[in-house]
């Protein structure tokens, strides 16, 4: 079993991948710097059947900031899965090319498990089949804060961030120009509608059970299997696709449609029973845009996002808000509905371009045959005053612990 050490503050482990700093940018533009509190969470968990995440997860605090918990304290579970290590799915399929940086943040629950949400109707019957009239589910503390986060990692290896996906907004992943070993991740939390993560098939739940804005991010490296669908355009690096979906695939190149395709999944209904509306944010760097579509970001750019549902044939074209931000084209689309659509992303210059010609000139590889993707989920376990967070494809509480959420 391969051990994957959690990434901690450089204050504690400067000789391997570590966190240089965590800064918060408040809505008024002022900055606050987080510091480790000295408290840690422990608990190994299996990742990919053949490996496990080990070591302490640090608690940090933004002085003067208050989250839903009443403090500015939060914990991080972040680790690097290297190329060459076998990642295996529950069906026995394995790959040794799943390089990625994994990042999860949550408002600290050292003071308790956080608020509970009262359930009724079908949701209560599903979660509490023996006592649906007295049914609650733990939601965990939310950040409930418009602060923007800036997390800087010191990467001691040759990790090249190429495709990033996650449950956040305002994402930017890049190495600092002054230090090509310092990887900076900027983001803001995004409110999501969740279901219980206690089933291998999450999609039996049509309606969301609770809301939470705990960030989750997966930064896929250049050596990841599905990244290879971009062919030489992988050298452009830095494609970022994030949304309010609780399940998301790795964006891949579709040579036939000359588009970047990605599937997303969430319950069809929000916590209040109304159709859940989607949020999609896409950032495409200049070099990649030029390589994939022969698009010059100096010109007038038009972004197109189309969405196809399992029960439809004709794609629906979504309204897109796009703008040039530095060397990237950033576009946001909202208002589409779930549960499991496939999204296609394209760029074009306003002046008519022959995109099929640009695709033939470059010919990135056809869309990679997707490996079976499983959703990682987390549960909170409690034994007396002890609390553990267990993450995996089908997490179970250790002996003596009981599941709280």
N, C-alpha and C positions, 0 to 999 in steps of 0.2 A: 504494500500500500504506500503510494507516494504521499509525502507530507507537504502541504502548501502552507507556508507561514503567513499569518495575517500581517498586513503592512501597518507598522506603528509609527509614531512620531520619531523623527531622526534623533530626538533627545534620548531615545531608548535603544535604537538599533541603526546607527548611521552606516554600518558596514554592508547593509543590504538595502533593497528597495525600501524607502521610508517616506514619511510625510514631512516636508520642509515647513509648511505653514498652512493655516486655514484662516482666511480672512472673510469678513462679512461686509458687504457694501449696503448700507441702510438707504431707504428711499430718499433721504435728504442729502445723500452723497457722502456722508461721513463713513469712516471705516472703523471696524472693531476687529481685533485679532483674538482668535481662540487659543486657549492654552489647555494642555492635558491636566485633568484634576488629580491624577495619580490613581484613580479607581479604574478597574478593568472588569470586563465580563470574560468568562471562560466557557469552554464547551466546544469540543471538536465536532465537526459534522462532515458527512461523506459528500464528496463532489465528483460526480461522474463515475460512480461505482468502484473505481480503482484508486481513488485518491481521497484525502481528507484534509480539511482546513484545520490548522492547529494554532495554538498560541493565544495570548490575550488580545481582546479588543479594547482599545482605550476609550475612556470617557473624556470628552472635551467640554469646554465652557466658553461661551461668548460673554464676557463681563458686561453687565448692564442690559442684556437682552433677555426677554422673557418669551418662552414658547407656551404652548397650552399647559405644560407641566408646571408652570410658574417660575421656571428658571431658564437660563440659557445653556443648559447642559444637554449633551447629545452623545451618542455612541456611534462608532464606525466599525463596520465589518467590510474590510477591503483586502483583496488578495490578488496575486498574479498567477494565472495558469499558463505555464510555458509551453512552447512548441516541443514536440517530441515525447510528451507524456500522454499516455492513452486515456482518452475520455470515452467512457462506455455508457450507453443508454440502457434502460431497463430491458429492452428487447434483445440485448446482446450485441448490438451493432456498436463498433468502436471506431475512433479516429485518433491519430496522434498529431493532428494539426488543428487544434482548437485554441490557439493562443489568444488570451484575452485578459484584460484587467477588469475585475469585478468590484463594484462600489455600492454599499448600502448604508444609509444614514437613518437614524431614528432618534426622536427626542428621548432623552434618558428616562428609563423607567425604574431606576434604583429606588425611587421613593414609592413605588407601587406599580400595579399593572396598567394604570390609566383608566379612562372612562369606559363604561359599559353601555351598549346600545340595546334597547328593548326591542324584541322581535315579535311579530304577530303574523297571522295568516299562514300562507304557504311556507314563508321563510322560517317561521317558528316550528312548523311541522317537520321541515327538513333538518334543522339544526338541533331541535330538542324533541325528537319523536315521542319520548316517554312523558314529557311534561311541557307541551307547547303553550300552555297558559301562563307559564312563569319562565320565559325564555329570554336570555340575554347573551350577547357576544361581546368579547373584549375588542376594542377598536385600536388600542394603543394611543399614545399621545401624538397629536399633530404639531407641526411647527407653527402654523397659523401666523406666518410672518412673511412680509414681502421682501425680506432681505435677500440679496444676491450673494451666492457663495463663490469663493475663489480658493480652490484646493490645489496646492503645488506639491507634486511628488518628485523625489529624486530617484530616477530609474537607473539602476546599475547595469542594465543589460541593453541589448539592441532593439528593444521594443519600439515598433513603429505603429502608432495608432492610425487605423485606416477606415474603419466603419464603426460608428458609435450609435448605440440604441439605448433607450431608457424611458423611465417614467418621470420625466422632469421637463422643464422648459428653459428657454434662453440659454441653450447649451453651446459651449465653445470648448473644443479640446485641441491643444496645440503645445508644442515645445516652445519655451522662451527663447527668443533670438539671442539673448546674452549668455545662455547656458543650455546647450542642446541635450543635457541630461535632466533638466527640470521640466517636467510635464505639468502644464496647468489645465485644470478643469474648472470652467465657470458654469454655473447653472442657478436656477431658482426652483424651489419645490413646486409641485403641481398637484392639485387635489384630484384624487382618483376615487372611483366607486368600486369597492372591493367585494369579493365573495369569500366564503371560508376556504382556506387552502388545505383542506383535509381530504381531498379526493384526487385520484389520478386524472380524472376527467372533470375539469372545473366547469365545463360548459353545460352541466346538468342544471346549473343555477341560471334561470332566466333573468332574475332581478338581483341587483346589488344589495348587499347586507349592510354595509357601513362605508363611511368615507375616511380617508387618511391621506396625508401628503408626504409620507416618508419616501425620500428619493431612492431610486435604484438605477444603476447605470452599468452597461456592458460595453467596454471599449475593445473591439476586435482588432487584433494585430495583423500585420501584413502577411503572416504565415498561416492565418486561419483558412480552412478549406473553402468556405463560402465566399471569402474575400477574393479568391482567385478568379471568380467569374468576371471581375473587372479587367482581367488581362493586364496589358501594359498600363492601363489607366489607373491601376493601383498606385502608381508612382505619384499621382496627383494628391493622394491621401486626404484624409480629413472629412469624408462624407459622414454627416450626422443626421439621423432620423429619430425623433422622439415624439411621444404621443401620450394620451391619457388612457391607452389600452393597458390591461393587466397582462396580456400576452402579446408577444411580438417576435417575428422572425428576423433573420439577418437579411438586409436589403441586398439583392443580387441583380445582375445585369440581364435583361431580356433582349437578346439580339434581334429577335423577330419583330418586336414592337418598338425597338430602340428606346427602351425605358428602364428605369430602375424600379423593380417590383419588390413589395414587402407585404406580408400578411399581418394583420392585427386582429386581436380578439378581446372582447369584453362582454359582460352581460348586456342583453338587449335593453333592459330597463334600469334606470337609475334608482337610488334608494327611495325616492318618493313615488316610484311607479311610472314615471313618465319616460319616454324613449331617451336613452342615454346619447348625448351628443358628443361627437368626437372632436379631438384637438390634435392637429398634426403640424409639426415644425421640421423643416428640412433645411440643412445648410450644405451647400455644394461649393468646394473651393474652385478657384479660377482654372487651375491646371486640369483638374478632372473634368470640368464643364467643357473645356476646349477639346480634350481628348475624346470624350464620349460623343458629343454632339457638334463639334466644330463651332462652338458658341464663343464669341468674344464678349467678355463681361464689361468691356469698355463701351460696348454698343447698347442699344435698347433691348433689354431682355424681357422675354415673356415666359413665365413658368406655367406648366400645365400639370394638374393632378387629376387623375381619373380613378374611379373606384368601381369595383365589380363585386357583386354579392353572389353567394352560392346559388341563389334562386333566380339570377338574372343573366342575360346574355349580353346586352348592350351596356357598356361602361357609362357611368354617370360622371360628367365633368364637374369638378368642384370649383368654387370660387376661391381664388388665391390672392393673398396679399404678399407682394414680393419687393425686395429692395437689395441694393448692393451694400454690403457691410464689410469694409476693408477689402480683402481679397476673396471674399465669399459672396455667393448669392443666397440670401435667406428668404424663405417663403413659408407662410403660415396659412393653414386652411382649417376652418372650423365648421361645425354644424352637421356633418355627415352622421349616420347612425351605425350602431353595431348590431349583429354580434361578430361576424367573422368575415369582413371584406378583404379583398386584395387591392392594394393601392399601387398605381403606376405613376411614376414621376418623370417628367420631361422638361427640357429647357430648349428655347429657341430664340434667335435674334428676331427682332420685329421685322427686319428685312427678310423676305422669304429665303430660307436655307433649304438645301436638299439634304435633310437629315439622313436619309437612307444612303446617300453617297458618303457622308462622313462616317457612317457606321461601316460601310464596305471598305473605306480607306484604312480604317484602323482594325476592324474586326476583333473586338474583345470576344472572349470565349462565350459560347452559348451559356444560357443560365445553368448554373451548376446543379447537378442532381441533389436535391436537398436531403441532408441527413435528417433522421427523425429528431425533431426538436421537442424536448420536454420542458415543462414549466417548473422552475425551481420555486419552492414555497417555504414559508417559515411559520412555525408555531411557537407559542410561549408556554413553557412548562413550569410548574411551581411545586415545591416541596417545603412546606412550612414557610420560612422567610426567604428561602433560596429560590431564585428565578433563573431559568435558562432559556435561551432562544435556540431552537433547532431548525436548521435549514437543509433541504434536500428535495429529491423528486417525490418522496413519500415519507416525510419526516414523522418520527415517533418519539414520544417522551422517554427519557431514560428510566430505568427501574426505580420505582419509588416516587416518581414525579407524575403529576396530573396535568392534562392540557387545559390551559386557561383561555386560549383564543386560537 
